């Protein structure tokens, strides 16, 4: 649905969608801690009301926005196109997942092992996630202008470099480095989401499901490997290995089926339909 109402600014639409998720991951833990402190662990189920209200608001605001594509292809027809996109995309997502998982899962543990207090360790994760909101907003939006591949290469190269810097600084230097690291490392996901929506324009829901499934399968594997390395060689070594793995994603970007870093969707709404969608949202 986001892809349909984004029109020519598909990257921007994916950026806003991704930024909402990062904002939830930033605020969510704080909300849960408050709820547990007020209602205890057995009583914090009350916050599920927020999920119900959100679902009702989404239904009311989006009920007139078309969700089905104008033209649909059979799975057999879609497979060759999907294979050309998802094979190299897996080569990007898989190595990158090691660095992202290291930060998302093991950053607080890493910080405490380096002598930080529990408060600072938790704050480090919040700083990284908070910066990711800005990165998510800019990544997809910028890719509409300069191209998807360009943004992916810059984001992954700079985030890997910043990860090496993070592993070699201490004290208050960690704050600006974590901000820059969160900004760059989380800016590539909306770009890849836009690629998936553009690459399989007639089966966008299925393509999005394939991408999400691929990500969900890769991340637990990466978390297991990093934890295993951390137990045997220490988390600093595991973080270095995860960063070197992330560098392997950069050459795979070349094989993504995009000319000049961009591809124009063939399944956008007409101007009249886009205007009608905008009126409904307003």
C-alpha positions in Angstrom: 0.0 0.0 0.0 2.9 2.3 0.8 4.4 1.6 -2.6 1.2 2.5 -4.4 0.7 5.9 -2.6 4.4 6.8 -2.8 4.2 7.3 -6.6 7.6 8.2 -8.0 9.1 8.7 -4.5 9.1 5.0 -3.5 12.4 5.3 -1.6 10.9 8.1 0.5 7.8 6.1 1.3 9.9 3.1 2.4 12.1 5.5 4.5 9.1 6.8 6.4 7.8 3.2 6.9 11.3 2.1 8.2 11.7 5.2 10.4 8.4 4.3 12.1 9.8 0.9 12.9 13.0 2.3 14.3 11.1 4.8 16.4 9.1 2.0 17.8 12.2 0.0 18.7 13.6 3.2 20.4 10.5 4.1 22.4 9.2 0.5 23.0 11.7 -0.6 25.6 11.2 2.6 27.5 7.5 2.1 27.5 7.7 -1.5 28.6 10.1 -0.6 31.5 7.6 2.1 32.6 4.6 -0.4 32.3 6.4 -3.1 34.3 7.4 -0.6 37.0 3.8 0.5 37.4 1.9 -2.7 36.8 4.6 -5.4 37.4 5.5 -8.0 34.8 2.1 -9.8 35.3 0.1 -6.6 34.6 1.9 -4.9 31.8 -0.3 -6.7 29.2 -2.5 -3.6 29.5 -0.4 -1.9 26.9 -1.8 -4.2 24.2 -4.6 -1.7 24.1 -2.2 0.6 22.1 -1.9 -2.1 19.5 -5.6 -2.5 19.1 -6.1 1.3 18.8 -3.4 1.5 16.2 -5.0 -1.2 14.1 -8.3 0.6 14.2 -6.8 3.9 13.2 -4.9 2.2 10.3 -8.1 0.6 9.1 -10.1 3.8 9.3 -7.4 5.9 7.5 -6.5 3.4 4.8 -9.8 1.7 4.1 -10.1 3.4 0.7 -6.5 2.9 -0.4 -6.3 0.0 -2.9 -4.0 -2.8 -1.7 -4.2 -5.2 -4.7 -2.1 -4.6 -7.8 -3.7 -3.7 -11.1 -2.0 -6.5 -12.8 -1.0 -9.7 -11.1 1.4 -12.4 -12.4 1.4 -16.1 -11.5 4.1 -17.3 -9.3 5.7 -19.3 -12.2 5.8 -16.1 -14.3 7.3 -14.1 -11.4 10.0 -16.6 -10.5 12.6 -15.7 -13.1 12.4 -12.0 -12.2 12.4 -12.7 -8.5 15.5 -15.0 -8.9 17.5 -12.3 -10.6 16.7 -9.9 -7.8 16.7 -12.1 -4.7 19.9 -14.1 -5.4 22.2 -11.1 -5.3 20.1 -9.4 -2.6 20.7 -12.4 -0.4 24.4 -11.9 -1.0 23.9 -8.4 0.4 21.6 -9.2 3.3 23.4 -12.2 4.6 26.9 -10.7 5.3 25.4 -7.4 6.4 23.2 -9.1 9.0 26.2 -10.1 11.0 27.2 -6.5 11.8 23.6 -5.4 12.4 22.8 -8.3 14.6 26.0 -7.8 16.6 24.9 -4.3 17.4 21.2 -4.9 17.9 21.6 -8.0 20.1 25.0 -7.9 21.7 25.8 -4.1 22.0 24.7 -3.8 25.7 26.7 -7.0 26.6 29.7 -5.7 24.8 29.5 -2.4 26.6 29.3 -4.0 30.1 32.2 -6.3 29.3 34.2 -3.2 28.4 33.4 -1.8 31.9 30.4 0.4 31.2 27.5 0.5 33.7 24.1 -1.1 32.8 22.6 2.4 32.3 25.3 3.4 29.8 25.1 0.0 28.1 21.3 0.4 27.6 21.8 4.1 26.6 24.3 3.0 23.9 21.6 0.8 22.2 19.1 3.6 22.4 21.6 6.1 20.8 22.2 3.6 18.0 18.5 3.1 17.4 17.7 6.8 17.7 20.2 7.7 15.0 18.8 4.9 12.9 15.5 6.9 12.6 17.4 9.7 10.8 19.3 7.2 8.6 16.1 5.4 7.6 14.4 8.6 6.7 17.4 9.8 4.6 18.5 6.5 3.0 15.4 5.7 0.9 14.7 9.4 0.1 18.2 10.0 -1.1 18.1 6.9 -3.2 15.2 8.4 -5.2 17.6 11.1 -6.4 21.1 9.5 -6.6 20.2 5.9 -7.2 19.7 2.8 -5.1 23.1 1.2 -5.6 25.0 4.4 -4.9 23.3 4.8 -1.5 23.8 1.1 -0.6 27.5 1.3 -1.4 28.1 4.5 0.6 26.0 3.3 3.5 27.6 -0.1 3.8 31.2 1.1 3.3 30.8 4.0 5.8 29.0 1.9 8.4 31.8 -0.8 8.3 34.5 1.9 8.6 32.6 3.4 11.6 32.3 0.0 13.2 36.1 -0.3 13.2 36.3 3.2 14.7 33.8 2.2 17.4 35.9 -0.8 18.4 38.9 1.4 18.9 37.5 4.4 20.8 36.4 4.9 24.4 34.8 7.4 26.7 32.6 10.1 25.3 33.9 9.5 21.8 31.5 6.5 21.7 28.5 8.8 21.5 29.2 10.6 18.2 30.5 7.4 16.7 27.4 5.4 17.7 25.2 8.2 16.3 27.0 8.1 13.0 27.1 4.3 13.0 23.3 4.0 13.6 22.7 6.7 11.0 24.6 4.8 8.3 24.1 1.1 9.2 20.3 1.4 9.3 19.9 3.6 6.2 20.2 0.7 3.7 17.1 -1.3 4.6 14.5 1.2 3.1 16.6 1.2 0.0 16.4 -2.6 -0.3 12.7 -2.5 0.4 12.3 0.0 -2.5 14.3 -2.4 -4.7 12.0 -5.3 -3.8 8.9 -3.3 -4.5 10.2 -2.1 -7.9 11.8 -5.4 -8.9 8.6 -7.4 -8.6 5.9 -4.7 -9.3 3.0 -7.1 -10.0 3.5 -9.3 -6.9 4.6 -6.7 -4.3 3.1 -8.4 -1.3 4.7 -11.7 -2.1 8.0 -10.1 -2.8 7.9 -8.2 0.4 7.1 -11.4 2.3 10.1 -13.1 0.6 12.4 -10.3 1.7 11.1 -10.3 5.2 11.3 -14.1 5.5 14.9 -14.0 4.2 15.8 -11.4 6.8 14.2 -13.2 9.7 15.9 -16.4 8.8 19.4 -14.8 8.4 19.4 -12.8 11.7 18.9 -15.8 14.1 21.8 -17.6 12.4 24.0 -14.5 12.6 23.1 -14.1 16.3 24.0 -17.7 17.0 27.3 -17.4 15.2 28.3 -14.2 16.9 27.3 -15.5 20.3 29.4 -18.7 19.7 32.4 -16.6 18.6 31.9 -14.3 21.6 31.9 -17.2 24.0 35.1 -18.7 22.5 37.1 -15.7 21.5 35.5 -12.7 23.1 32.9 -10.2 21.8 35.5 -7.7 20.5 36.9 -10.5 18.2 33.3 -11.4 17.2 32.5 -7.8 16.4 35.6 -7.5 14.2 34.6 -10.7 12.3 31.1 -9.4 11.9 32.4 -6.1 10.5 34.6 -7.9 8.0 31.6 -10.1 7.0 29.7 -6.9 6.3 32.3 -5.7 3.9 31.6 -8.8 1.7 28.1 -7.3 1.0 29.6 -4.3 -1.0 30.8 -6.2 -4.1 27.4 -8.1 -4.3 25.6 -4.7 -4.8 27.1 -4.7 -8.3 25.0 -7.8 -9.3 21.7 -6.2 -8.3 19.6 -5.9 -11.5 19.6 -2.1 -11.6 20.8 0.2 -14.4 22.5 3.4 -13.1 21.3 2.4 -9.7 17.6 2.9 -10.4 14.7 1.1 -11.8 11.3 2.7 -12.7 8.3 0.8 -11.4 5.9 -0.4 -14.0 3.0 -0.7 -11.6 2.4 2.8 -10.2 -1.0 4.4 -9.8 -2.2 6.7 -12.5 -2.1 10.5 -11.6 -5.8 10.5 -11.0 -5.6 7.4 -8.6 -2.6 9.0 -6.8 -4.6 12.2 -6.3 -7.6 10.2 -5.0 -5.3 8.3 -2.5 -3.8 11.6 -1.3 -7.3 13.0 -0.7 -8.3 9.9 1.3 -5.2 10.2 3.5 -5.8 13.9 4.1 
